[in-house]
Amino acid sequence: MADRRCVFIDFDGTFAHRGVAPRAHADAVRQARENGHVILLCTGRPRSIVADEVAALFDGVVASAGGWIDVGGRLLRDHRFPEGLGPRAVEVLQRHDIPFTLETPEALLCTPRSARELRTRVRPPLPEDGVGNGLQDLIDAIVMPEDLASVSFAKISLWGSPVRIEQLAAEIGPEVGALPNSMTADVSSGELHLVSIDKADGVRIVADHLGMPLASTVGIGDGMNDLGMLRATGTAIAIDGAPAEVLEAAGGCTVPGPLEHGIVTAFEHLGML
C-alpha cells in the first residue's frame, strides 16, 4: 500500500456533477478508506446541502469552505459571521433588492421571494445513477425565518445582483470577500464570505487533529475557492479545464472531471486503490 494519505476532495465539479457523484467515485472512496487512507469532503457548500448519503462516504466533512469541520462525528469548527457583521450584510443585500440565501450548517435561510427564485433555477435531476440528489438538496434545505437580520450564518450566496459582487463586499466591510460565480462570467452572482476563512484551514485543522503531516495530505479541486486547499496540501491535483490559477497551484497535475471519473484516476496515480 502507498504511504497513508489524508485526501481533501472538492464536491461540485470535482467529486460530483450538478450535485450527483458517480458510483465509481463513491466506490473509489470506500476502497481507499478500506486501504487505510483518510478521505474528507472539502466543499464550499454548507453541511445543510450535502446529502447525508454523500457525507456518509467520507471520514469527515469540511464545509462552508473551511468554516465548519466535522471528523468522525466530532465537530472541530463552526465559524460564522460575527455579531454585527451579519445584520450589516443582510441590510446591504436587502437595500439593493438582491435575492440571496444565508448558508448555515442546518439550513439555507432566505426570504419567500428568494425561495421562489431559487426553486425556478433548479433543473430536473440527472438521468444517470449516482450518489446525491442534485440541486434538489438546495431546495430541501430552504427555511424562511421571519427576521433574517437576527440569524447566525457562515456564508452568503446571491444571484441577479444589480451591482458587482465585489462592490457588495466592499459595502459590507473589509472582513468580507467576494467570489463570483465560478461556472460563468456572471459578476452579479456568487458568494460573500469571511476573508479569514479558507479551505486551507480545514486542511491544517484536520491534519493536526489526526496527527498527520501536511506532506501526507492531498487536495483535489477545480475552483477558485480551492486555491488555499491546493496550496496547503502536500500534493495538489486540479481538474482538467480549471482556471489557470488553479492549474498553477496544482503544478500542472490534473485529472478528468467527475463524468470521466477523475477521482478514480487520481487515486490510482497515488497508489491508493
N, C-alpha and C positions, 0 to 999 in steps of 0.2 A: 504494500500500500504506500501511496505517496505520503510525505510528511503531513501531519494533521493540519487541516486548514480551517479557517473561520471565514465563511463567504457571505458577503452582503450583496443582495440582488435587488435591483430596482424592479418595480412592478410594471407600470404602463410602458409599453414599447420595448420592454426587456424580457420580463417573465411572462407577460400577458399581452394579448392583442385585443384592444377595446374591452378590457376588463375580464377576458376569458383566457386562462392559461391552458396551453395544450397538455394533454395527458402525458406526453413524452417528457415535459418539463417536471410535472409532478412526480413521475417515476424516477427521474434523474435525482431529484432532491431526496426522495426516500432512500435510494440506493447509496447516495453519498453519505447520508446520515448513518445508515447501517454500516458503512465502511469506516465510521469513526469521525467524520468531519462535522463541523457545526455550521448550519446553514440558516441565515436570517433573511427575512424580507426587509428591505430598506427603502421605504416609499415616501413620497410627498403626501400621499393620501392620509387622512386621519384614520385611526383604527375603526371608526364607525362605518367606513365604506370599504373595509377589507372584509370580504366574506369569511365567515368562520371556517368554512371548508378550505379556504386558501391559507388562513393563518395556521390551521392545524398541520399543514405540511411542514412547517418550519420549527426550528428550535426557539425562535423568538421573532419579534416584530419591532423594527424601528419605524415609527410612523411620524406623520406631521414633519417630515424632513429633518428628523433628529429631535423633535420636541417631546416625543412620547416613546418610551423604550420599555419593552417587556421581554424578559428572557426566562423561559421555563416557568411562566406564571408568576414571576417576581417582577413587580413594577420598579424600574430603576429611575425613571424620569417622567414627569408630567408637567412640562413648562408651557405657560400660556401668556398672553398679553398681560402686562402688569396693570394694576389698578390705575385708572385714569386714562391710560392709553387706549384701552378697549373702547370705552364710550366715545373718545375722541375720533377713533377710526369710524365707528358707526355714524357719528354725526356728519363727518365729511362725505361718506358714501350716500347718506340719505339726502344731504343738501344738493348733491349732484344728480339725484334721482337715478342711481345706478343699481341694477339688480345684483345681488350678492348672496353668498352663504357664509356663515361663520362656522368654521370647522372645529369640532370637538371630538374627543375620543368616543363620546356617547352618541352624537347625532350631528346632522347638518342643520344649523339653525338659520331661519330666513323668514321673510315676510310672505304673506299669501301670494303677492304678485310675483316674487322671485320663485316661489314654489311652482306656480303655473308655468313660468317661462322655462324653468329647469326641466319640467316634465315634457314640454314640447321639444326640447333639444335631444331627448333620449331616442336613439334609433332602435329598431327591433333587434332582439337578440341574434347573435351569430348562429348560423345553422350548424356549424361544426361542434362536436362534442368537446368538452373541456371542463376546467375547474373554475368556478366563479360564475357570477350572474350578469356579467357585462355591466352596462350602465344602469341596470336595474338596481344595483347596490346603492347608487346615489339616491334614487327615488325612495327606496325603502328606509333610508336614514333621515329623511326630512322631518323636522319638527318646527312648529311655528309658535314660538313664545310670544307673549303679549308685549314684552319690553326687551328688545334686543340690546339696548344700551346697558342693561344690568347683568348680562350673561358673561360667563368665562369661556374663552376660546383660544385656540392655538394659532390659527391661520385664517386667511380670508381668500375665497375665490370670487371672482367677479367677471362680468361679461357685458358687452354692449355699452361701455362707458363713453360719454361724450368727450372726455379728456383722456390723455395718455395715462397709463397706469403708473408711470414714473412720477408724473405730476401729483397724482393722488398720494403716493408715498411721501413725497416732499411736504404736502399739506398736512399730513397726519403727524409727521415728526421724524427726526433723524434715526430713531430706533427702528424704523420700518423700511424694508427694502421691497423692490418690485421685481416680479419675474413674469414677463409677458408670456402669452400662450406659446408653448414650445412646438405645437403642431402646425401653426400657421404664422404668418407675419402680422397678425392682428394685435396691435398695441393697445386696443381697447378692452382686451380680455387677458386674464391671467391670475396671478396670486400676489397678495400682500403678506409679508412675513417679517418676523423679527430678525434683524440682521445679526443678532447674537447667536442664532440657532442655525445649525448646519448638519447635514448628514454625517459629516466628519465627526461630530460629537458622538453620534451613535457608534461609529467605529471604535473610537477611543474608550468610551464608557463600557461597551460590551467586551472589548478585548481585556480591559482592566478587570472587569467582573469575572471573566473566565480564566484570568491569569495567562493569557496567550500573548506572545509578542506581536507587534504590528507587522513584523516581517512575515508572519504566517497568515495575515489577512488578505482577502481578495475582494475587490469591488467590481461589480458588473453593472453598467448603466448606459443610458442613451441621451440624457437630457442635461440642460444647464444646471439643474439642481443636484446633479450627480457629481459635479466637479470636486467638491470638498471630499466626498467619499473616495473618488478615484485617486485624489492626491494624497489621501491619508493612508490608504491601504498599501500593503507590501507589493501586491500585484494588482494592476488595473487593466480592465478589459472593457472596451466600448462596443457598441452595436454598430454594424455597418450602416453608413448614412447619417451618423450622428453629426452634430455641429463640429466645425473644425477645432474649436477649443476643447471639446470633449475628447476628440480623437487624439489631440496633442497630450492631454492629461493621461491618456492610456498608452502613450508612447507608440501609437500606431497599431497596437494589438487589438484586433477586432474579431467578432463572431457575428453570424447572421441574426436577424430578428426572430421573434417568437414563432412566426409562421414557418420558419425554417429550422426551428428547434436549436437556437443558438446556445442555450444553456447546456444542452447535451454536448455540443461541440466544445464548449469551454471546459466542462468537467472532464471530458475525455483528454483534452490537451493537458490538463493539470494532473492527469493520472488518478482522478478521484473515483472513477467508476470501475 
